[in-house]
Amino acid sequence: MHAIRVSSANRPCLRNLPGVAETTLLVSCARLEIDQATEEEIRELCADAIDWTLLLDLGERHELTGLLYTHLNHVSPQTIPANILKALKVRFVELARRSMLMAEHLTQLVRVFERRSVACVPFGTPFVSERFYDDVVLTPVTALEFFVPENTLAKAQAVLAELGYSPLKCNENVRLKQEFLISSTFPRVCDGYIFVKEPEQIYVKLRWRLVSSGCSRVDRDLVCLGRESWVVSGQRIQSFSSAAMLLLLCAEASVMAWRKIGWVTSVAEIVNSADLDWDKVYSQAKRLGLERALLLGLYLTKRLPATDLPDCLNNKLAPARHIAQLGDSIIRSYYGLSDESMDKPFGNIAYQLALKDTWWERVALRCAGFIKPSLEDCIRTELPDQLYPVYYLLHPINMATDRMILALARMVTTWKAERDNLSKEAES
């Protein structure tokens, strides 16, 4: 089954489904450059009955507000309600200013870390935006990401604390204690953590594991793929190579089930703009256990923004039917056409298992879900570092307890609903 593409040929049979036309319009704008045929498609879609409020919400949710406003304002401003175009422009300006502010803070933090001899590698959205989108304002920068080796973590946290950053609260009432942040347990139970500077709301995420597999070899090999000089806010900054940045993006987005179309757009722009040795990139992904994550990202870029892939990549995708099934399931979810009875990927362990390249990785993933301690376990029960192995016993107990509480809550809710229905029937 091919991915859904709501063109003029098949739109009549789907046009009555809520969100399909809006998602199609969003996908048409989800690229940096659009051709004449796409411009005509955008004009045709804008002439249809579009739920403009939903479209704005979709643009925000998928991190495509910048491209949505840019293309709609250029291609078909006369067919868009004035209040909608104004609201879209206002939001675009807000996000653009936010992205520029975050990029400026990035350059400042890099200089501070260099002066304090904190070994780290900045990476992420600002770098991809500046090089492959030609402008940082076209993609929202939600957090500044730094890869920090575990032996440098405490020093990096101390520098952030001096600059006014504090750990983000886990919830409204829980903020991690400083003693826990500098413990050996903290980096064991999470891959990274976000620190925030008030009142500017500048978020900085320190990552000591780049890939959520928990395999230090993958992180080490990704770092060894090479560095490049990138330009952010007019400053030259050393970061990962374009190949490593692409693999990181595909790995992270795959873990999150590609919930945002903007991630697909970023992969497409890297494919279109980066001068990469694709045979080498593919072999590196295979060596790192990221082959399926890369292929899934490439499949989505081929189906949604209709990106032309090099022949060597098309040859890799052609026999990968499992990748096509995963990709089509994700695309159906974009259009709101998912069926709970089908293999919906979000939050589904089967989806995560399908992304693993080898059987032992699948076994490790299943075992980790049952026994690997989590940050929540440490918050519930504070133990000294010497007793860290005890968390392996507490984790399954906490999981079982949570499931029992959830089951009881559902039973109570069902009982109350049935009681209310019986009362209404008795009164009638």
TIMAR-454660 format. One record per atom (N, C-alpha, C): x, y, z. Coordinates in pm, whole numbers, padded with zeros to 5 digits, always signed. Atoms other than C-alpha are relative to their C-alpha. Example, Ala and Ser with C-alpha at 12.3 -4.5 7.8 and 13.67 -1.06 7.14 Angstrom:
BEGIN
+00089-00119+00000;+01230-00450+00780;+00090+00120+00000;-00082-00119-00006;+01367-00106+00714;-00077+00109+00073;
***
This chain:
BEGIN
+00085-00120+00000;+00000+00000+00000;+00087+00123+00000;-00078-00122+00008;+00140+00336-00102;-00053+00104+00098;+00040-00106-00093;+00136+00637+00124;-00106+00088-00062;+00111-00082+00046;-00165+00862+00101;+00050+00136-00045;-00032-00132+00052;-00122+01168-00114;-00129+00056-00058;+00133-00047+00038;-00443+01369-00146;+00013+00103-00111;-00009-00088+00115;-00407+01513-00494;-00140+00025-00054;+00132-00032+00057;-00685+01651-00713;-00071-00123-00050;+00062+00121+00055;-00743+01300-00849;-00079-00077+00105;+00068+00080-00103;-00838+01138-00519;-00059+00084+00112;+00052-00083-00107;-00943+01438-00310;-00151-00013+00018;+00145+00006-00021;-01320+01403-00379;-00044-00109+00096;+00043+00109-00086;-01338+01069-00198;+00043+00019+00144;-00052-00020-00134;-01151+01203+00106;-00032+00138+00056;+00013-00139-00039;-01251+01567+00120;-00090+00020+00122;+00091-00015-00113;-01527+01509+00375;+00060-00046+00132;-00063+00044-00124;-01290+01353+00624;+00066+00120+00067;-00054-00118-00068;-01194+01610+00890;+00153-00003+00004;-00144-00016-00010;-00838+01737+00867;+00079-00043-00121;-00075+00050+00115;-00747+01574+00535;+00044+00115-00090;-00036-00112+00087;-00760+01889+00323;+00103+00090+00067;-00094-00087-00072;-00580+02090+00592;+00140-00062+00006;-00130+00068-00003;-00303+01829+00626;+00064-00001-00137;-00053-00003+00137;-00267+01811+00249;+00060+00136-00033;-00052-00135+00023;-00224+02187+00232;+00129+00022+00078;-00120-00014-00081;+00029+02173+00514;+00117-00074-00064;-00106+00079+00064;+00227+01898+00338;+00050+00069-00127;-00041-00071+00121;+00228+02102+00017;+00094+00116+00031;-00086-00111-00041;+00395+02385+00209;+00123-00046+00078;-00105+00053-00087;+00634+02155+00396;+00131-00022-00075;-00128+00007+00070;+00940+02227+00183;+00050+00143-00019;-00057-00133+00012;+01176+02516+00135;-00033+00062-00135;+00031-00049+00134;+01124+02551-00240;-00112-00083-00060;+00112+00069+00063;+00805+02466-00427;-00003+00034-00147;+00005-00021+00144;+00756+02424-00799;-00137+00055-00040;+00124-00060+00050;+00479+02562-01019;-00119-00092+00023;+00111+00095-00021;+00269+02245-00993;-00047+00004+00145;+00038-00007-00142;+00277+02267-00613;-00070+00131+00030;+00068-00128-00019;+00182+02635-00628;-00145-00010-00045;+00137+00017+00049;-00125+02541-00834;-00081-00085+00097;+00069+00084-00097;-00211+02269-00583;-00037+00080+00124;+00028-00083-00117;-00185+02519-00297;-00118+00092-00028;+00111-00089+00034;-00417+02764-00477;-00132-00076-00004;+00121+00081+00010;-00667+02486-00547;-00050-00040+00139;+00039+00038-00135;-00662+02371-00186;-00055+00118+00079;+00048-00119-00071;-00703+02725-00053;-00140+00040-00044;+00134-00033+00050;-01012+02763-00270;-00106-00094+00056;+00094+00094-00060;-01168+02461-00098;-00044+00049+00138;+00048-00034-00134;-01349+02467+00234;+00104-00043+00102;-00108+00029-00093;-01049+02485+00466;-00039+00048+00140;+00014-00041-00139;-01078+02491+00843;+00131+00070+00037;-00124-00075-00014;-00822+02769+00884;+00055-00007+00142;-00046+00013-00138;-00808+02746+01262;+00073-00133+00021;-00065+00130-00008;-00725+02376+01234;+00134+00002-00072;-00126-00008+00075;-00461+02453+00973;+00108+00068+00083;-00098-00069-00085;-00290+02700+01208;+00046-00091+00113;-00037+00093-00107;-00299+02440+01486;+00092-00109-00052;-00085+00104+00059;-00150+02177+01256;+00140+00054-00030;-00130-00060+00027;+00127+02413+01148;+00083+00014+00126;-00070-00012-00129;+00215+02477+01512;+00043-00137+00051;-00028+00133-00054;+00196+02111+01608;+00115-00067-00074;-00102+00067+00082;+00420+01997+01321;+00123+00088-00025;-00114-00092+00011;+00667+02290+01354;+00021+00046-00144;-00005-00045+00139;+00583+02422+01008;-00064+00138-00018;+00063-00131+00010;+00440+02766+01088;+00077+00092-00092;-00083-00089+00082;+00732+02945+00921;-00018-00027-00148;+00016+00035+00141;+00708+02758+00590;-00145+00019-00044;+00141-00017+00035;+00327+02765+00599;-00030+00147-00031;+00023-00142+00026;+00317+03144+00629;+00075+00048-00123;-00082-00045+00113;+00598+03197+00378;-00065-00035-00133;+00055+00044+00129;+00433+02993+00103;-00143+00051-00023;+00137-00050+00018;+00070+03093+00165;+00000+00149-00031;-00007-00144+00024;+00161+03461+00176;+00054+00031-00139;-00057-00023+00134;+00355+03427-00149;-00091-00050-00111;+00071+00066+00109;+00132+03193-00348;-00145+00045-00009;+00145-00021+00007;-00228+03265-00251;-00053+00085+00114;+00048-00081-00114;-00276+03551-00001;-00143+00048-00018;+00133-00054+00024;-00599+03670-00166;-00111-00099+00033;+00103+00100-00029;-00780+03341-00098;-00007-00036+00148;-00004+00031-00143;-00699+03336+00273;-00070+00112+00077;+00064-00106-00080;-00920+03521+00524;+00103+00092+00063;-00097-00098-00048;-00748+03840+00634;+00040-00024+00145;-00032+00023-00142;-00774+03757+01005;+00090-00122+00018;-00083+00120-00008;-00620+03414+00946;+00143+00030-00044;-00134-00034+00049;-00329+03551+00743;+00072+00088+00101;-00062-00087-00100;-00269+03816+01008;+00044-00081+00122;-00035+00083-00115;-00277+03559+01290;+00121-00088-00031;-00113+00083+00041;-00038+03338+01095;+00129+00081-00003;-00117-00087+00004;+00198+03630+01039;+00049+00034+00140;-00037-00034-00138;+00190+03730+01406;+00071-00117+00067;-00063+00117-00061;+00270+03376+01516;+00137-00029-00062;-00129+00020+00067;+00547+03346+01256;+00104+00097+00054;-00093-00100-00053;+00706+03669+01381;+00041-00035+00142;-00032+00040-00138;+00683+03548+01742;+00100-00114+00002;-00091+00115+00004;+00850+03217+01658;+00135+00039-00057;-00126-00044+00058;+01112+03390+01443;+00085+00073+00102;-00075-00072-00104;+01210+03624+01725;+00051-00097+00106;-00040+00100-00099;+01219+03329+01963;+00120-00080-00051;-00109+00078+00057;+01444+03131+01730;+00129+00081-00005;-00118-00087+00004;+01680+03426+01686;+00058+00019+00140;-00046-00014-00137;+01695+03474+02063;+00072-00125+00047;-00062+00126-00039;+01773+03107+02117;+00135-00017-00069;-00126+00012+00073;+02044+03117+01849;+00107+00091+00062;-00095-00089-00066;+02206+03417+02019;+00049-00058+00132;-00040+00063-00125;+02204+03236+02352;+00091-00120-00025;-00087+00111+00034;+02361+02937+02181;+00144+00046-00016;-00136-00050+00021;+02662+03139+02067;+00062+00047+00132;-00051-00045-00129;+02694+03291+02415;+00042-00119+00087;-00032+00117-00080;+02685+02952+02585;+00124-00071-00051;-00118+00064+00058;+02941+02810+02345;+00127+00072+00046;-00118-00076-00043;+03183+03091+02432;+00028-00022+00150;-00020+00021-00143;+03124+03045+02807;+00057-00140+00025;-00051+00136-00018;+03177+02668+02786;+00146-00011-00044;-00139+00003+00046;+03497+02724+02588;+00092+00065+00103;-00084-00068-00099;+03631+02970+02847;+00016-00085+00125;-00006+00080-00122;+03547+02729+03129;+00051-00142-00027;-00057+00131+00038;+03700+02432+02941;-00098-00114+00024;+00102+00105-00009;+03375+02236+02938;-00008-00070-00136;+00003+00075+00126;+03401+01966+02674;-00144-00031-00038;+00137+00023+00044;+03076+01966+02480;-00009+00026-00151;+00025-00021+00142;+02936+01962+02127;-00143+00049-00017;+00137-00047+00027;+02636+02184+02043;-00049-00058-00133;+00055+00055+00124;+02403+02045+01778;-00150+00028-00003;+00145-00009+00004;+02043+02038+01666;-00056+00102-00097;+00080-00082+00091;+01787+02270+01509;+00069+00125-00051;-00060-00123+00054;+01982+02600+01487;+00100-00026-00111;-00099+00032+00102;+02257+02434+01284;-00067-00044-00130;+00073+00047+00118;+02018+02254+01048;-00072+00116-00068;+00075-00112+00056;+01810+02570+01003;+00089+00096-00077;-00089-00097+00063;+02100+02802+00923;+00059-00052-00130;-00067+00051+00120;+02262+02571+00670;-00098-00049-00106;+00085+00067+00098;+01978+02381+00506;-00131+00073-00028;+00117-00084+00027;+01689+02629+00541;+00042+00142-00037;-00055-00132+00030;+01912+02934+00484;-00041+00106+00101;+00045-00101-00097;+01748+03103+00784;-00052-00072+00124;+00040+00065-00124;+01705+03005+01148;-00145+00028+00035;+00136-00037-00039;+01363+03174+01165;-00106-00091-00062;+00099+00084+00066;+01194+02914+00942;-00035-00125+00081;+00032+00114-00085;+01206+02644+01209;+00008+00043+00147;-00003-00041-00141;+01122+02687+01578;+00111-00071+00077;-00105+00057-00085;+01410+02633+01822;-00057-00009+00141;+00063+00018-00131;+01256+02486+02135;+00102-00014+00112;-00103+00018-00103;+01577+02397+02319;+00137-00005-00066;-00138+00007+00046;+01954+02428+02280;+00061-00129+00052;-00049+00133-00037;+02116+02085+02278;+00153-00004-00001;-00144+00017-00011;+02468+02002+02393;+00029-00145+00037;-00048+00132-00039;+02634+01663+02393;+00115+00019+00098;-00098-00016-00107;+02831+01641+02718;+00038-00138+00051;-00040+00129-00058;+03035+01334+02821;-00033-00004+00148;+00041+00014-00140;+02935+01196+03159;+00101+00059+00097;-00102-00053-00092;+03267+01296+03315;+00007+00152+00001;+00004-00146+00006;+03196+01658+03218;-00134+00054+00046;+00137-00040-00029;+02832+01663+03322;-00009+00093+00121;+00007-00083-00122;+02882+01803+03674;+00056+00139-00025;-00060-00130+00030;+03105+02082+03543;-00094+00084-00086;+00095-00072+00085;+02852+02174+03273;-00119+00050+00080;+00112-00041-00085;+02571+02183+03530;+00039+00118+00088;-00045-00110-00085;+02778+02409+03754;+00005+00131-00077;-00005-00121+00083;+02834+02656+03469;-00141+00051-00026;+00139-00042+00024;+02462+02660+03387;-00061+00061+00126;+00052-00055-00127;+02378+02718+03755;+00051+00142+00023;-00057-00134-00015;+02613+03018+03763;-00067+00101-00093;+00065-00087+00097;+02434+03157+03457;-00149+00017+00026;+00141-00017-00037;+02094+03130+03626;-00092-00109-00048;+00083+00112+00045;+01973+02797+03486;-00029-00093+00117;+00039+00099-00100;+01787+02547+03702;-00064-00119-00070;+00061+00118+00064;+01667+02191+03627;-00151+00018-00015;+00144-00010+00026;+01322+02179+03473;-00074-00092+00095;+00080+00082-00091;+01057+02052+03711;-00057-00121-00073;+00059+00121+00059;+00945+01695+03646;-00152+00015-00011;+00141-00038+00003;+00594+01815+03730;-00014+00129+00079;+00022-00128-00068;+00436+02108+03910;+00067+00007+00137;-00048-00001-00137;+00572+02001+04248;+00141-00055+00019;-00128+00069-00018;+00897+01812+04183;+00110+00066-00081;-00122-00046+00063;+01231+01973+04106;+00116-00086+00052;-00108+00090-00039;+01537+01748+04107;+00097+00069+00095;-00092-00054-00097;+01767+01800+04402;+00142+00003-00057;-00136-00014+00047;+02124+01913+04344;+00083-00124+00033;-00075+00120-00037;+02257+01607+04530;-00025-00112-00100;+00032+00104+00097;+02077+01381+04283;+00062+00032-00136;-00054-00040+00130;+02194+01582+03979;+00147-00034-00014;-00143+00027+00008;+02559+01524+04066;+00033-00143+00042;-00022+00139-00039;+02513+01161+04169;+00032-00085-00123;-00028+00092+00111;+02624+00866+03957;-00128-00068-00049;+00127+00059+00040;+02262+00746+03947;-00067+00080-00110;+00072-00088+00092;+02132+01047+03753;+00028-00032-00147;-00022+00031+00142;+02309+00978+03419;-00033-00143-00038;+00035+00138+00032;+02221+00609+03446;-00146-00015-00040;+00144+00020+00016;+01844+00659+03445;-00062+00089-00107;+00053-00081+00110;+01805+00917+03167;+00113+00035-00097;-00097-00030+00106;+01977+01014+02842;+00041+00146+00000;-00028-00143-00003;+01965+01388+02903;-00102+00070+00087;+00095-00074-00082;+01791+01660+03098;+00000+00147-00041;+00019-00139+00044;+01655+02009+03034;+00017+00094+00119;-00018-00106-00098;+01763+02317+03228;-00060+00128-00059;+00071-00117+00048;+01571+02644+03205;+00049+00125+00072;-00037-00129-00056;+01664+03007+03259;-00122+00090+00001;+00114-00089-00016;+01387+03225+03396;+00049+00145+00007;+00134+00012+00059;+01223+03457+03303;+00002-00010-00152;-00009+00001+00146;+01354+03440+02944;-00053-00129-00061;+00045+00130+00049;+01241+03075+02918;+00097-00054-00107;-00102+00059+00086;+01570+02966+02757;+00025-00141+00048;-00014+00140-00037;+01584+02588+02755;+00129-00057-00057;-00124+00065+00041;+01913+02399+02742;-00007-00147+00040;+00002+00144-00028;+01923+02023+02712;+00141-00056-00007;-00129+00069-00002;+02240+01846+02819;-00026-00147-00029;+00015+00140+00039;+02268+01507+02650;+00132-00073+00021;-00121+00081-00015;+02520+01246+02759;-00014-00133-00073;+00019+00110+00095;+02371+00978+02534;-00075+00056-00119;+00060-00058+00120;+02293+01076+02178;-00115-00084-00053;+00102+00091+00049;+02087+00771+02091;-00059-00074+00118;+00069+00055-00117;+01828+00630+02329;+00020-00149+00019;-00027+00143-00016;+01958+00277+02281;+00078-00029+00127;-00080+00020-00119;+02182+00333+02581;+00134-00064-00027;-00127+00062+00038;+02477+00190+02388;+00107+00107-00015;-00104-00103+00004;+02786+00399+02457;+00082-00008-00127;-00075+00013+00124;+02951+00258+02146;-00061+00083-00111;+00068-00079+00103;+02688+00421+01927;+00032+00148+00017;-00032-00141-00025;+02744+00759+02093;+00144+00030-00037;-00143-00023+00028;+03121+00725+02069;+00026+00002-00150;-00023+00006+00144;+03108+00627+01702;-00064+00117-00072;+00062-00117+00061;+02867+00909+01618;+00090+00122+00017;-00090-00113-00024;+03104+01159+01777;+00122-00010-00092;-00119+00020+00083;+03388+01008+01575;-00027+00015-00150;+00030-00017+00142;+03205+01063+01244;+00058+00129-00055;-00065-00121+00046;+03374+01400+01229;-00073+00126+00043;+00054-00131-00035;+03317+01767+01301;+00002+00090-00123;+00003-00100+00106;+03228+02056+01074;-00015+00138+00063;+00018-00138-00043;+03232+02431+01105;-00133+00050-00054;+00132-00051+00034;+02878+02569+01107;-00008+00147+00035;+00019-00142-00029;+02760+02931+01108;-00138+00018+00062;+00126-00029-00071;+02494+03029+01364;+00009+00142+00053;+00001-00141-00041;+02405+03396+01422;+00131+00070-00033;-00123-00065+00046;+02712+03498+01228;+00127-00051+00065;-00117+00054-00070;+02945+03294+01451;+00030-00141-00051;-00040+00134+00040;+03143+02989+01341;+00012-00088+00123;+00005+00091-00113;+03080+02695+01572;+00027-00141-00050;-00027+00138+00033;+03219+02344+01561;-00111-00090+00053;+00103+00095-00040;+02952+02074+01566;+00021-00130-00075;-00011+00127+00069;+02887+01728+01430;-00003+00021-00151;+00004-00007+00145;+02925+01657+01060;-00145-00008-00049;+00135+00006+00057;+02623+01678+00830;-00055-00143+00003;+00044+00140-00003;+02613+01297+00811;-00045-00039+00140;+00037+00032-00138;+02609+01263+01190;-00127+00072+00040;+00120-00075-00032;+02345+01536+01217;-00123-00067-00061;+00110+00070+00065;+02125+01348+00970;-00037-00127+00075;+00027+00124-00073;+02162+01018+01156;-00062+00027+00136;+00059-00037-00129;+02088+01188+01488;-00146+00039-00016;+00137-00044+00024;+01775+01349+01346;-00091-00120-00026;+00081+00118+00031;+01648+01019+01205;-00018-00089+00122;+00008+00085-00120;+01729+00830+01526;-00099+00058+00101;+00086-00064-00099;+01556+01083+01753;-00145+00002-00047;+00136-00007+00051;+01253+01128+01528;-00064-00138-00005;+00055+00135+00004;+01212+00752+01489;-00043-00046+00138;+00039+00034-00136;+01208+00705+01866;-00134+00066+00035;+00123-00075-00025;+00932+00969+01877;-00107-00027-00105;+00097+00043+00101;+00747+00793+01590;-00031+00108-00102;+00015-00104+00102;+00797+01095+01359;-00131+00076+00016;+00127-00066-00028;+00514+01280+01528;-00016+00133-00073;+00007-00132+00062;+00602+01606+01349;+00048-00005-00145;-00038-00003+00141;+00606+01656+00974;+00123+00088-00021;-00117-00086+00012;+00866+01928+01028;+00130-00078+00006;-00120+00083-00003;+01121+01656+01109;+00024-00062-00137;-00014+00056+00135;+01052+01497+00771;+00053+00106-00095;-00048-00110+00084;+01103+01835+00605;+00149+00024+00020;-00143-00022-00027;+01441+01875+00776;+00085-00107-00066;-00074+00106+00068;+01556+01536+00647;+00001+00026-00151;+00008-00028+00143;+01436+01633+00299;+00096+00111-00041;-00089-00111+00033;+01630+01961+00305;+00147-00042+00010;-00137+00051-00008;+01947+01781+00417;+00031-00084-00123;-00020+00083+00119;+01904+01530+00133;+00019+00088-00123;-00007-00087+00118;+01851+01812-00117;+00125+00086-00003;-00106-00101-00005;+02134+02037+00003;+00137-00055+00036;-00130+00050-00047;+02406+01827+00165;+00069-00082-00108;-00081+00077+00095;+02683+01693-00055;+00062-00117+00076;-00042+00113-00082;+02712+01354+00112;+00031-00121-00087;-00028+00130+00060;+02862+01023+00014;-00102-00098+00058;+00112+00073-00055;+02539+00829+00053;+00032-00146+00026;-00041+00137-00029;+02698+00486+00029;+00071-00006+00135;-00072-00006-00127;+02924+00586+00318;-00097+00027+00116;+00098-00031-00105;+02634+00736+00517;-00081-00125+00034;+00080+00120-00024;+02431+00417+00473;+00081-00106+00075;-00084+00099-00068;+02720+00194+00577;+00024+00041+00145;-00016-00047-00138;+02775+00412+00885;-00126-00025+00081;+00127+00025-00070;+02406+00389+00976;-00015-00148+00032;+00011+00145-00023;+02418+00011+00939;+00094-00044+00111;-00098+00036-00104;+02730-00014+01155;-00046+00045+00138;+00044-00055-00127;+02568+00199+01426;-00135-00054+00046;+00132+00050-00036;+02240+00007+01427;-00112+00099-00028;+00099-00103+00033;+02053+00304+01276;-00050-00013-00144;+00039+00019+00140;+01984+00156+00933;-00149+00021-00020;+00145-00011+00019;+01609+00126+00978;-00051+00140+00031;+00040-00138-00030;+01580+00470+01137;+00029+00090-00119;-00034-00080+00118;+01759+00622+00837;-00094-00031-00116;+00087+00037+00112;+01553+00427+00584;-00142+00052+00021;+00135-00051-00028;+01228+00528+00758;-00007+00149-00027;-00002-00143+00029;+01325+00894+00744;+00004+00028-00149;-00009-00018+00145;+01418+00864+00376;-00131-00037-00069;+00128+00039+00059;+01094+00683+00297;-00104+00110+00016;+00097-00106-00025;+00888+00958+00458;+00028+00122-00087;-00032-00115+00085;+01075+01229+00267;-00036-00027-00146;+00034+00035+00138;+01016+01043-00057;-00150+00007-00023;+00145+00004+00017;+00642+01010+00005;-00067+00135+00027;+00070-00124-00036;+00551+01342+00171;+00047+00120-00081;-00042-00114+00083;+00764+01624+00025;+00037-00042-00142;-00033+00053+00134;+00817+01400-00283;+00145+00032-00035;-00141-00028+00022;+01195+01427-00250;+00061-00104-00092;-00072+00091+00088;+01408+01278-00526;+00124-00052+00072;-00112+00062-00069;+01649+01034-00365;+00101-00053-00100;-00101+00062+00087;+01978+00914-00513;-00035-00146-00027;+00033+00138+00038;+01954+00579-00692;+00046-00101+00104;-00050+00096-00099;+02166+00408-00427;-00094-00012+00119;+00095+00005-00110;+01908+00501-00161;-00132-00063-00043;+00121+00064+00052;+01612+00403-00379;+00018-00151-00005;-00027+00143+00006;+01776+00064-00424;-00005-00064+00138;+00009+00051-00136;+01797+00025-00045;-00145-00003+00048;+00139-00008-00045;+01433+00127+00004;-00091-00100-00070;+00089+00084+00080;+01284-00088-00271;-00035-00133+00067;+00038+00129-00060;+01307-00425-00090;-00045+00011+00145;+00030-00016-00144;+01237-00281+00258;-00150+00019+00021;+00145-00009-00012;+00866-00362+00278;-00043+00035+00143;+00034-00032-00139;+00866-00338+00660;+00013+00150+00025;-00014-00145-00013;+00989+00023+00630;-00120+00069-00064;+00117-00058+00066;+00707+00100+00385;-00124-00012+00088;+00116+00018-00088;+00452-00043+00629;+00003+00097+00117;-00012-00096-00109;+00584+00166+00916;-00026+00142-00049;+00016-00135+00054;+00605+00477+00699;-00144+00032-00036;+00139-00023+00037;+00253+00437+00563;-00089+00015+00122;+00077-00013-00123;+00118+00391+00914;+00017+00139+00060;-00027-00135-00051;+00284+00717+01022;-00071+00105-00084;+00064-00098+00089;+00154+00904+00717;-00152-00002+00018;+00144+00006-00026;-00199+00777+00780;-00035+00078+00127;+00027-00073-00125;-00173+00918+01130;+00006+00151-00022;-00004-00144+00031;-00076+01260+00987;-00135+00048-00053;+00126-00038+00062;-00400+01263+00790;-00121-00036+00087;+00111+00038-00087;-00605+01138+01083;-00074-00122-00047;+00064+00118+00056;-00676+00812+00901;+00044-00128+00069;-00046+00119-00072;-00522+00577+01159;-00119-00080+00052;+00101+00090-00055;-00721+00279+01275;+00062-00070+00120;-00055+00059-00121;-00670+00159+01632;+00019-00151-00015;-00013+00145+00018;-00715-00198+01511;+00119-00036-00086;-00116+00025+00085;-00423-00157+01272;+00127+00024+00080;-00129-00012-00069;-00053-00134+01356;+00036+00146+00019;-00030-00140-00028;-00060+00219+01489;+00130+00010+00078;-00133+00005-00060;+00300+00308+01583;+00014+00073+00132;-00027-00087-00113;+00261+00571+01854;-00016-00074+00132;+00003+00065-00129;+00348+00435+02192;-00009-00151-00006;+00015+00142+00019;+00341+00085+02049;+00136-00067+00006;-00128+00068-00013;+00621-00147+02157;+00035-00073-00128;-00027+00069+00126;+00581-00336+01828;+00070+00092-00099;-00066-00096+00089;+00679-00019+01641;+00146+00017+00039;-00137-00016-00046;+00990+00030+01854;+00083-00124-00031;-00072+00123+00031;+01087-00334+01807;+00030-00009-00149;-00020+00007+00146;+01043-00304+01430;+00114+00089-00046;-00109-00090+00037;+01302-00024+01427;+00137-00059+00029;-00128+00059-00035;+01572-00246+01573;+00051-00089-00113;-00058+00072+00114;+01811-00396+01319;+00032-00146+00030;-00040+00136-00033;+01908-00712+01509;-00090-00057+00109;+00087+00066-00096;+01730-00966+01724;+00043+00030+00143;-00044-00025-00137;+01949-00899+02027;-00038+00140+00046;+00046-00134-00036;+01856-00530+02014;-00148-00003+00039;+00143+00012-00034;+01489-00630+02021;-00018-00065+00137;+00007+00063-00132;+01546-00859+02318;+00039+00100+00108;-00046-00098-00099;+01739-00584+02499;-00107+00106+00025;+00106-00100-00016;+01454-00337+02434;-00113-00053+00086;+00109+00057-00079;+01191-00571+02574;+00041-00016+00146;-00046+00018-00139;+01401-00651+02881;+00013+00134+00072;-00019-00131-00061;+01482-00284+02940;-00133+00058+00047;+00130-00053-00039;+01114-00198+02950;-00051-00057+00132;+00048+00064-00122;+01060-00440+03239;+00091+00022+00120;-00091-00003-00114;+01372-00401+03449;+00086+00126+00010;-00090-00114-00006;+01566-00087+03357;-00060+00112+00085;+00053-00109-00084;+01527+00182+03628;-00023+00127-00079;+00034-00125+00066;+01374+00513+03528;+00016+00116+00098;-00007-00119-00085;+01389+00868+03657;-00114+00003+00099;+00116+00002-00089;+01041+00823+03804;+00025-00091+00121;-00032+00089-00112;+01168+00532+04015;+00086+00072+00105;-00088-00071-00092;+01439+00754+04163;-00074+00111+00075;+00077-00105-00067;+01190+01031+04239;-00089-00060+00108;+00086+00065-00099;+00959+00789+04415;+00077-00044+00123;-00078+00057-00110;+01230+00629+04624;+00144+00049-00012;-00136-00052+00003;+01553+00811+04703;+00095-00099+00068;-00099+00094-00050;+01846+00574+04744;+00140+00053-00026;-00138-00040+00028;+02220+00636+04775;+00055-00075-00121;-00056+00060+00121;+02438+00555+04476;+00039-00146+00021;-00043+00136-00025;+02565+00240+04642;-00113-00102-00013;+00115+00090+00007;+02213+00095+04641;-00073+00008-00134;+00063-00013+00132;+02144+00167+04274;-00059-00132-00050;+00059+00126+00049;+02091-00207+04192;-00140-00029+00055;+00133+00024-00057;+01784-00201+04418;-00109+00052-00093;+00100-00055+00092;+01607+00009+04154;-00045-00104-00103;+00039+00105+00094;+01609-00297+03926;-00112-00086+00058;+00111+00070-00064;+01376-00458+04179;-00122+00089+00014;+00112-00092-00020;+01166-00148+04238;-00073+00031-00130;+00063-00041+00126;+01101-00075+03870;-00119-00089-00038;+00119+00082+00033;+00880-00378+03795;-00111+00011+00103;+00103-00018-00103;+00702-00328+04129;-00078+00128-00026;+00067-00127+00030;+00629+00036+04038;-00089-00013-00123;+00080+00020+00121;+00510-00069+03691;-00129-00074+00032;+00118+00079-00036;+00274-00328+03837;-00098+00083+00082;+00086-00085-00083;+00145-00081+04096;-00075+00102-00085;+00064-00099+00087;+00076+00184+03831;-00111-00063-00084;+00102+00065+00082;-00111-00063+03614;-00122-00040+00083;+00113+00033-00088;-00322-00179+03908;-00083+00123+00031;+00072-00124-00029;-00410+00179+03998;-00080+00046-00122;+00070-00039+00122;-00500+00253+03636;-00121-00090-00024;+00112+00092+00020;-00715-00059+03613;-00113+00029+00098;+00102-00034-00099;-00896+00032+03936;-00072+00129-00035;+00062-00127+00038;-00954+00386+03814;-00099-00021-00114;+00092+00028+00112;-01108+00251+03493;-00125-00072+00049;+00115+00072-00055;-01329+00014+03690;-00095+00095+00071;+00084-00096-00071;-01452+00298+03912;-00074+00091-00098;+00062-00087+00101;-01517+00520+03611;-00114-00072-00072;+00104+00079+00068;-01710+00243+03434;-00119-00023+00092;+00109+00023-00096;-01909+00168+03749;-00085+00125+00018;+00075-00125-00015;-02005+00533+03794;-00085+00030-00122;+00076-00026+00122;-02108+00562+03430;-00122-00091-00008;+00113+00093+00003;-02325+00250+03454;-00106+00040+00104;+00093-00042-00104;-02479+00376+03780;-00081+00121-00045;+00072-00118+00049;-02564+00712+03622;-00101-00037-00107;+00094+00042+00105;-02720+00539+03321;-00122-00067+00060;+00113+00068-00064;-02933+00321+03546;-00092+00102+00070;+00080-00104-00067;-03045+00629+03744;-00084+00076-00099;+00074-00073+00104;-03145+00810+03424;-00115-00085-00053;+00106+00088+00050;-03338+00504+03302;-00114-00012+00102;+00104+00010-00104;-03518+00477+03638;-00085+00125+00007;+00076-00125-00003;-03615+00843+03630;-00092+00015-00118;+00084-00010+00120;-03748+00814+03275;-00113-00103+00004;
***
